């Protein structure tokens, strides 16, 4: 469980540092949504 929590925390940190602007956040959220849709379509 600790490893999972550390992985989530690291992912959030990388995600937040990768977005410098509101536009960047929007683009990242859009890409994440597209990936989730792709996974859902495959199942």
N, CA, C and O atoms as a printed pandas DataFrame, in Angstrom:
     atom_number atom_name residue_name chain_id  residue_number  x_coord  y_coord  z_coord
0              1         N          UNK        A               1    0.821   -1.194    0.000
1              2        CA          UNK        A               1    0.000    0.000    0.000
2              3         C          UNK        A               1    0.865    1.259    0.000
3              4         O          UNK        A               1    0.527    2.255   -0.639
4              5         N          UNK        A               2    1.988    1.201    0.727
5              6        CA          UNK        A               2    2.873    2.366    0.755
6              7         C          UNK        A               2    3.468    2.638   -0.618
7              8         O          UNK        A               2    3.637    3.794   -1.006
8              9         N          UNK        A               3    3.787    1.573   -1.357
9             10        CA          UNK        A               3    4.355    1.752   -2.687
10            11         C          UNK        A               3    3.329    2.391   -3.618
11            12         O          UNK        A               3    3.666    3.257   -4.426
12            13         N          UNK        A               4    2.082    1.961   -3.500
13            14        CA          UNK        A               4    1.020    2.521   -4.323
14            15         C          UNK        A               4    0.838    4.004   -4.016
15            16         O          UNK        A               4    0.712    4.817   -4.931
16            17         N          UNK        A               5    0.824    4.352   -2.750
17            18        CA          UNK        A               5    0.672    5.749   -2.344
18            19         C          UNK        A               5    1.842    6.594   -2.842
19            20         O          UNK        A               5    1.651    7.725   -3.289
20            21         N          UNK        A               6    3.041    6.046   -2.764
21            22        CA          UNK        A               6    4.219    6.761   -3.250
22            23         C          UNK        A               6    4.142    6.956   -4.763
23            24         O          UNK        A               6    4.515    8.013   -5.272
24            25         N          UNK        A               7    3.671    5.966   -5.464
25            26        CA          UNK        A               7    3.528    6.062   -6.919
26            27         C          UNK        A               7    2.512    7.136   -7.287
27            28         O          UNK        A               7    2.751    7.929   -8.197
28            29         N          UNK        A               8    1.399    7.166   -6.598
29            30        CA          UNK        A               8    0.377    8.185   -6.855
30            31         C          UNK        A               8    0.933    9.580   -6.564
31            32         O          UNK        A               8    0.746   10.503   -7.356
32            33         N          UNK        A               9    1.612    9.731   -5.435
33            34        CA          UNK        A               9    2.179   11.029   -5.069
34            35         C          UNK        A               9    3.193   11.487   -6.117
35            36         O          UNK        A               9    3.197   12.656   -6.504
36            37         N          UNK        A              10    4.038   10.590   -6.570
37            38        CA          UNK        A              10    5.024   10.922   -7.590
38            39         C          UNK        A              10    4.353   11.308   -8.901
39            40         O          UNK        A              10    4.776   12.257   -9.563
40            41         N          UNK        A              11    3.318   10.582   -9.274
41            42        CA          UNK        A              11    2.592   10.883  -10.510
42            43         C          UNK        A              11    1.959   12.267  -10.449
43            44         O          UNK        A              11    2.021   13.026  -11.416
44            45         N          UNK        A              12    1.354   12.593   -9.317
45            46        CA          UNK        A              12    0.742   13.911   -9.151
46            47         C          UNK        A              12    1.805   15.002   -9.222
47            48         O          UNK        A              12    1.595   16.037   -9.855
48            49         N          UNK        A              13    2.931   14.774   -8.583
49            50        CA          UNK        A              13    4.022   15.754   -8.608
50            51         C          UNK        A              13    4.505   15.990  -10.035
51            52         O          UNK        A              13    4.668   17.136  -10.453
52            53         N          UNK        A              14    4.730   14.932  -10.771
53            54        CA          UNK        A              14    5.205   15.058  -12.149
54            55         C          UNK        A              14    4.151   15.763  -12.998
55            56         O          UNK        A              14    4.475   16.615  -13.825
56            57         N          UNK        A              15    2.897   15.401  -12.787
57            58        CA          UNK        A              15    1.802   16.017  -13.542
58            59         C          UNK        A              15    1.745   17.518  -13.279
59            60         O          UNK        A              15    1.619   18.310  -14.213
60            61         N          UNK        A              16    1.837   17.907  -12.020
61            62        CA          UNK        A              16    1.724   19.320  -11.678
62            63         C          UNK        A              16    2.935   20.129  -12.124
63            64         O          UNK        A              16    2.791   21.285  -12.522
64            65         N          UNK        A              17    4.111   19.544  -12.065
65            66        CA          UNK        A              17    5.299   20.293  -12.486
66            67         C          UNK        A              17    5.390   20.385  -14.001
67            68         O          UNK        A              17    6.058   21.272  -14.532
68            69         N          UNK        A              18    4.726   19.477  -14.694
69            70        CA          UNK        A              18    4.744   19.496  -16.155
70            71         C          UNK        A              18    3.829   20.547  -16.752
71            72         O          UNK        A              18    3.969   20.892  -17.925
72            73         N          UNK        A              19    2.896   21.061  -15.967
73            74        CA          UNK        A              19    1.936   22.050  -16.451
74            75         C          UNK        A              19    2.296   23.414  -15.895
75            76         O          UNK        A              19    2.186   23.643  -14.691
76            77         N          UNK        A              20    2.713   24.294  -16.734
77            78        CA          UNK        A              20    3.103   25.626  -16.269
78            79         C          UNK        A              20    1.983   26.647  -16.417
79            80         O          UNK        A              20    2.028   27.712  -15.800
80            81         N          UNK        A              21    0.991   26.334  -17.222
81            82        CA          UNK        A              21   -0.081   27.293  -17.465
82            83         C          UNK        A              21   -1.432   26.598  -17.375
83            84         O          UNK        A              21   -1.508   25.370  -17.347
84            85         N          UNK        A              22   -2.480   27.383  -17.330
85            86        CA          UNK        A              22   -3.834   26.827  -17.314
86            87         C          UNK        A              22   -4.090   26.064  -18.614
87            88         O          UNK        A              22   -4.737   25.017  -18.613
88            89         N          UNK        A              23   -3.579   26.596  -19.710
89            90        CA          UNK        A              23   -3.732   25.913  -20.997
90            91         C          UNK        A              23   -3.050   24.548  -20.952
91            92         O          UNK        A              23   -3.588   23.563  -21.457
92            93         N          UNK        A              24   -1.869   24.496  -20.347
93            94        CA          UNK        A              24   -1.140   23.237  -20.219
94            95         C          UNK        A              24   -1.907   22.229  -19.384
95            96         O          UNK        A              24   -1.929   21.040  -19.705
96            97         N          UNK        A              25   -2.538   22.698  -18.312
97            98        CA          UNK        A              25   -3.344   21.807  -17.473
98            99         C          UNK        A              25   -4.497   21.242  -18.291
99           100         O          UNK        A              25   -4.791   20.049  -18.220
100          101         N          UNK        A              26   -5.144   22.096  -19.061
101          102        CA          UNK        A              26   -6.257   21.641  -19.896
102          103         C          UNK        A              26   -5.828   20.594  -20.902
103          104         O          UNK        A              26   -6.526   19.603  -21.116
104          105         N          UNK        A              27   -4.695   20.810  -21.509
105          106        CA          UNK        A              27   -4.189   19.846  -22.487
106          107         C          UNK        A              27   -3.853   18.519  -21.822
107          108         O          UNK        A              27   -4.151   17.456  -22.368
108          109         N          UNK        A              28   -3.238   18.576  -20.652
109          110        CA          UNK        A              28   -2.889   17.349  -19.942
110          111         C          UNK        A              28   -4.137   16.583  -19.533
111          112         O          UNK        A              28   -4.174   15.358  -19.649
112          113         N          UNK        A              29   -5.159   17.285  -19.056
113          114        CA          UNK        A              29   -6.404   16.625  -18.665
114          115         C          UNK        A              29   -7.090   16.005  -19.879
115          116         O          UNK        A              29   -7.666   14.921  -19.791
116          117         N          UNK        A              30   -7.022   16.700  -21.008
117          118        CA          UNK        A              30   -7.617   16.165  -22.219
118          119         C          UNK        A              30   -6.911   14.873  -22.643
119          120         O          UNK        A              30   -7.566   13.894  -23.002
120          121         N          UNK        A              31   -5.593   14.873  -22.599
121          122        CA          UNK        A              31   -4.834   13.672  -22.970
122          123         C          UNK        A              31   -5.131   12.517  -22.018
123          124         O          UNK        A              31   -5.262   11.369  -22.441
124          125         N          UNK        A              32   -5.236   12.833  -20.727
125          126        CA          UNK        A              32   -5.555   11.789  -19.749
126          127         C          UNK        A              32   -6.936   11.215  -20.031
127          128         O          UNK        A              32   -7.129   10.001  -19.955
128          129         N          UNK        A              33   -7.892   12.066  -20.355
129          130        CA          UNK        A              33   -9.239   11.605  -20.686
130          131         C          UNK        A              33   -9.254   10.723  -21.915
131          132         O          UNK        A              33   -9.977    9.728  -21.963
132          133         N          UNK        A              34   -8.459   11.083  -22.907
133          134        CA          UNK        A              34   -8.381   10.270  -24.124
134          135         C          UNK        A              34   -7.815    8.889  -23.820
135          136         O          UNK        A              34   -8.289    7.892  -24.364
136          137         N          UNK        A              35   -6.810    8.824  -22.960
137          138        CA          UNK        A              35   -6.221    7.529  -22.595
138          139         C          UNK        A              35   -7.242    6.666  -21.861
139          140         O          UNK        A              35   -7.330    5.462  -22.101
140          141         N          UNK        A              36   -8.009    7.279  -20.973
141          142        CA          UNK        A              36   -9.029    6.542  -20.230
142          143         C          UNK        A              36  -10.081    6.014  -21.182
143          144         O          UNK        A              36  -10.538    4.881  -21.035
144          145         N          UNK        A              37  -10.474    6.827  -22.166
145          146        CA          UNK        A              37  -11.449    6.373  -23.158
146          147         C          UNK        A              37  -10.912    5.207  -23.959
147          148         O          UNK        A              37  -11.644    4.256  -24.231
148          149         N          UNK        A              38   -9.638    5.262  -24.345
149          150        CA          UNK        A              38   -9.036    4.170  -25.106
150          151         C          UNK        A              38   -9.069    2.870  -24.323
151          152         O          UNK        A              38   -9.399    1.816  -24.867
152          153         N          UNK        A              39   -8.726    2.948  -23.040
153          154        CA          UNK        A              39   -8.732    1.744  -22.198
154          155         C          UNK        A              39  -10.150    1.214  -22.066
155          156         O          UNK        A              39  -10.370    0.005  -22.129
156          157         N          UNK        A              40  -11.119    2.114  -21.884
157          158        CA          UNK        A              40  -12.511    1.685  -21.721
158          159         C          UNK        A              40  -13.034    1.015  -22.992
159          160         O          UNK        A              40  -13.798    0.052  -22.919
160          161         N          UNK        A              41  -12.627    1.522  -24.147
161          162        CA          UNK        A              41  -13.093    0.953  -25.424
162          163         C          UNK        A              41  -12.510   -0.429  -25.644
163          164         O          UNK        A              41  -13.153   -1.270  -26.272
164          165         N          UNK        A              42  -11.300   -0.691  -25.140
165          166        CA          UNK        A              42  -10.647   -1.983  -25.339
166          167         C          UNK        A              42  -11.288   -3.091  -24.499
167          168         O          UNK        A              42  -11.155   -4.270  -24.825
168          169         N          UNK        A              43  -11.981   -2.718  -23.424
169          170        CA          UNK        A              43  -12.585   -3.730  -22.541
170          171         C          UNK        A              43  -13.927   -4.144  -22.973
171          172         O          UNK        A              43  -14.552   -4.986  -22.328
